[in-house]
Amino acid sequence: MKIGSLHALLLDSEGKVYSYGQNCWGQLGLLKVSVKEEILHPQVVSLLEEHPISLIACGGNHSIALSKDGEIWVWGSNEYGQLGLEKRYHIVQFPININWHLDPPLYIACGENHTLIATQSELYSFGKGSSGQLGTGSLEDAYVPTKVPKFSGKRLLLLRSGFGSSHNFAVTEKGVYGWGRATRGQLGIADLSGNCSKPRKIPDLTGQHILDISCGWYHTATLVGHIPPFLQFGVLVNSYI
């Protein structure tokens, strides 16, 4: 389940996507539902039924889904370019394939008005950039997927943002990195009081085993484990048994 500002998406074991909540920006992606309607119970996003989905993400008023075939489907608000559709659309009421021609996506994440897509060796961002949340060193909005130079040639182990946030975190083998809005200390970097337009390593998380990270409007919660990674733990248990 993923939650936006006024809507939510559900993904079942068969790859079907369900949505409910407000549809003021078309973020539900439902046929025969106007932007003035509010849906109180989950309804299947029928336009995606022939494209089994593996991952979903919600921004403030936009939605994104990654199919098992590597297709990226987007819908909702494109006010700042967060759908990656250039400036052709302001609102997209139904899921549209953005025709991703780059390396196959592994992870997707959405902030309030921006989107992140990670491949095997690159991270791409697009949407609103005024707080540095795109990580490219620029505060300009981006209407097409743009590489985040810091992570070129690197595989991400974890990628997180949040529907109300303008900051992000990524985990690589070398540590935890954060970027974007940092006006309330939400990046966890003591000497940083403004916005951060390029990913910076988080010193206090160096060497920690990060299980998960959650981004709120002005805060961040990190789940830290003191055991080996889950995959290694499973192998050890099986070996022991």
C-alpha positions as CSV (number, residue, x, y, z in Angstrom):
1,M,0.0,0.0,0.0
2,K,1.2,3.5,-0.8
3,I,-0.4,6.7,0.3
4,G,-0.5,10.2,-1.3
5,S,-1.8,13.5,0.1
6,L,-5.4,12.7,-0.7
7,H,-5.4,9.2,-2.3
8,A,-4.0,5.7,-1.9
9,L,-2.9,2.8,-4.1
10,L,-3.0,-0.9,-3.3
11,L,-1.2,-3.7,-5.1
12,D,-2.3,-7.3,-4.8
13,S,-0.4,-10.5,-5.3
14,E,-1.6,-10.8,-8.9
15,G,-0.2,-7.5,-9.9
16,K,-3.5,-5.6,-9.9
17,V,-3.6,-2.0,-8.7
18,Y,-6.5,-0.5,-6.8
19,S,-7.0,3.2,-5.9
20,Y,-9.3,5.3,-3.7
21,G,-9.6,8.8,-2.2
22,Q,-9.9,12.1,-4.0
23,N,-9.4,12.4,-7.7
24,C,-8.9,16.2,-8.1
25,W,-5.8,15.7,-10.2
26,G,-6.8,12.4,-11.8
27,Q,-4.5,10.6,-9.4
28,L,-6.9,7.6,-9.1
29,G,-6.6,6.6,-12.8
30,L,-10.1,5.3,-12.8
31,L,-12.4,5.2,-15.9
32,K,-15.7,6.9,-15.6
33,V,-14.6,8.8,-12.5
34,S,-14.4,12.6,-12.9
35,V,-11.8,14.8,-11.2
36,K,-14.6,16.1,-8.9
37,E,-15.4,12.7,-7.4
38,E,-14.2,11.0,-4.3
39,I,-14.0,7.2,-4.1
40,L,-14.4,5.8,-0.6
41,H,-13.6,2.1,-1.4
42,P,-10.7,0.6,-3.4
43,Q,-11.5,0.2,-7.1
44,V,-9.3,-1.7,-9.6
45,V,-7.4,0.5,-12.1
46,S,-8.7,-1.4,-15.1
47,L,-6.4,0.1,-17.6
48,L,-3.5,-1.7,-15.9
49,E,-5.1,-5.1,-15.7
50,E,-3.3,-6.3,-18.8
51,H,0.0,-5.1,-17.4
52,P,0.8,-6.9,-14.1
53,I,2.4,-4.4,-11.8
54,S,5.4,-5.1,-9.5
55,L,5.9,-1.8,-7.7
56,I,3.7,1.3,-7.0
57,A,4.4,4.8,-5.6
58,C,2.3,7.8,-4.7
59,G,3.4,11.4,-4.8
60,G,1.3,14.3,-3.4
61,N,-1.1,14.2,-6.3
62,H,0.4,11.8,-8.8
63,S,0.9,8.0,-9.1
64,I,3.4,5.7,-10.8
65,A,3.5,2.0,-11.4
66,L,6.3,-0.3,-12.6
67,S,5.1,-3.3,-14.5
68,K,6.7,-6.8,-14.4
69,D,7.8,-6.2,-18.0
70,G,9.7,-3.0,-17.0
71,E,7.1,-0.5,-18.3
72,I,6.5,2.7,-16.3
73,W,2.9,3.9,-16.1
74,V,2.1,7.4,-14.7
75,W,-1.0,9.4,-14.0
76,G,-2.2,12.4,-12.0
77,S,-0.7,15.8,-11.7
78,N,2.1,16.8,-14.1
79,E,2.2,20.4,-12.8
80,Y,6.0,20.4,-12.3
81,G,6.9,17.6,-14.7
82,Q,6.6,14.8,-12.1
83,L,5.2,12.4,-14.6
84,G,8.1,12.7,-17.0
85,L,5.9,13.7,-19.9
86,E,7.6,17.0,-20.7
87,K,5.1,19.9,-20.8
88,R,2.5,18.2,-23.0
89,Y,0.1,17.5,-20.1
90,H,-0.9,19.3,-17.0
91,I,-3.2,16.6,-15.7
92,V,-3.3,12.9,-16.8
93,Q,-6.5,11.2,-15.7
94,F,-5.6,7.7,-16.8
95,P,-2.4,5.7,-16.7
96,I,-0.1,6.4,-19.6
97,N,3.1,4.5,-20.6
98,I,6.1,7.0,-20.6
99,N,8.0,4.7,-23.1
100,W,11.0,4.2,-20.9
101,H,14.0,3.5,-23.3
102,L,16.8,3.5,-20.7
103,D,18.1,0.6,-18.6
104,P,15.4,-1.5,-16.9
105,P,14.0,0.2,-13.7
106,L,14.6,-1.5,-10.4
107,Y,13.1,1.0,-7.9
108,I,10.6,3.9,-8.1
109,A,9.8,6.5,-5.5
110,C,7.8,9.7,-5.4
111,G,8.1,12.8,-3.3
112,E,5.4,15.5,-3.0
113,N,6.0,16.8,-6.6
114,H,8.9,14.8,-8.0
115,T,9.7,11.3,-9.0
116,L,12.8,9.0,-8.8
117,I,13.6,6.0,-10.9
118,A,16.7,3.8,-10.2
119,T,18.2,1.4,-12.7
120,Q,21.1,-1.1,-12.2
121,S,23.6,1.7,-12.4
122,E,21.8,5.1,-12.6
123,L,19.3,7.2,-10.7
124,Y,17.0,9.5,-12.6
125,S,14.8,12.3,-11.3
126,F,12.2,14.6,-12.6
127,G,9.6,17.1,-11.4
128,K,9.8,20.0,-9.0
129,G,13.4,21.0,-8.1
130,S,13.1,24.2,-5.9
131,S,14.4,22.5,-2.8
132,G,17.1,20.6,-4.5
133,Q,15.1,17.3,-4.3
134,L,16.2,16.3,-7.9
135,G,19.8,15.9,-6.7
136,T,21.3,17.3,-9.9
137,G,22.8,20.4,-8.4
138,S,20.0,22.6,-9.9
139,L,16.9,24.1,-8.4
140,E,15.1,24.1,-11.7
141,D,12.1,21.8,-12.4
142,A,12.8,18.9,-14.8
143,Y,10.1,17.6,-17.2
144,V,12.1,14.6,-18.4
145,P,14.1,12.0,-16.6
146,T,17.5,13.5,-15.7
147,K,20.5,11.6,-14.3
148,V,21.7,12.3,-10.8
149,P,25.5,12.4,-11.3
150,K,26.4,11.3,-7.8
151,F,25.0,7.8,-8.4
152,S,26.3,7.2,-12.0
153,G,27.7,3.7,-12.1
154,K,26.4,2.8,-8.7
155,R,23.7,0.3,-7.7
156,L,21.3,1.5,-5.0
157,L,20.3,-0.9,-2.3
158,L,17.4,1.3,-1.1
159,L,15.6,4.4,-2.4
160,R,13.1,6.4,-0.4
161,S,11.1,9.6,-0.6
162,G,7.6,10.4,0.7
163,F,4.3,11.9,-0.6
164,G,4.6,15.0,1.6
165,S,8.4,15.4,1.3
166,S,10.9,17.3,-0.7
167,H,13.8,15.3,0.5
168,N,15.1,11.8,-0.4
169,F,17.5,9.1,0.8
170,A,19.4,6.4,-1.1
171,V,21.6,3.6,0.3
172,T,24.6,2.2,-1.5
173,E,27.3,-0.1,-0.4
174,K,29.3,2.9,0.7
175,G,26.7,4.5,2.9
176,V,23.5,6.5,3.2
177,Y,23.0,9.7,1.2
178,G,20.3,12.4,1.5
179,W,19.4,15.4,-0.5
180,G,16.6,18.0,-0.9
181,R,14.8,20.1,1.6
182,A,16.8,20.3,4.9
183,T,15.4,23.4,6.5
184,R,14.2,21.5,9.6
185,G,17.1,19.1,10.0
186,Q,15.3,16.3,8.1
187,L,18.5,15.1,6.3
188,G,20.3,14.5,9.6
189,I,23.3,16.5,8.8
190,A,24.3,18.8,11.6
191,D,26.0,21.5,9.6
192,L,23.2,21.8,7.0
193,S,20.4,24.2,7.6
194,G,19.2,25.0,4.1
195,N,18.4,23.0,1.0
196,C,20.8,20.4,-0.5
197,S,20.8,20.1,-4.2
198,K,23.4,17.3,-4.4
199,P,23.4,14.0,-2.4
200,R,25.5,14.1,0.7
201,K,26.6,11.2,2.9
202,I,24.9,11.0,6.3
203,P,27.8,10.7,8.8
204,D,25.8,9.4,11.7
205,L,24.5,6.5,9.6
206,T,27.9,5.3,8.4
207,G,28.4,1.6,9.1
208,Q,24.8,1.1,10.2
209,H,22.7,-1.7,8.7
210,I,19.7,0.2,7.3
211,L,16.5,-1.8,7.1
212,D,14.2,1.1,6.0
213,I,13.8,4.8,5.8
214,S,10.6,6.8,5.9
215,C,10.4,10.5,4.9
216,G,7.7,12.9,6.3
217,W,7.1,16.6,5.7
218,Y,9.9,17.8,7.9
219,H,11.3,14.7,9.5
220,T,12.8,11.3,8.7
221,A,12.6,8.0,10.5
222,T,15.3,5.3,10.0
223,L,15.0,1.7,11.0
224,V,18.4,0.3,11.9
225,G,19.1,-3.4,12.4
226,H,21.9,-5.0,14.4
227,I,21.8,-8.3,12.5
228,P,23.1,-9.3,9.1
229,P,21.0,-8.4,6.1
230,F,17.8,-10.4,5.7
231,L,19.0,-12.5,2.8
232,Q,22.1,-13.6,4.7
233,F,20.0,-14.2,7.8
234,G,17.7,-16.5,5.8
235,V,20.6,-18.4,4.4
236,L,22.1,-18.9,7.9
237,V,18.8,-20.2,9.3
238,N,18.3,-22.6,6.4
239,S,21.9,-23.8,6.9
240,Y,21.4,-24.2,10.6
241,I,18.2,-26.2,10.1
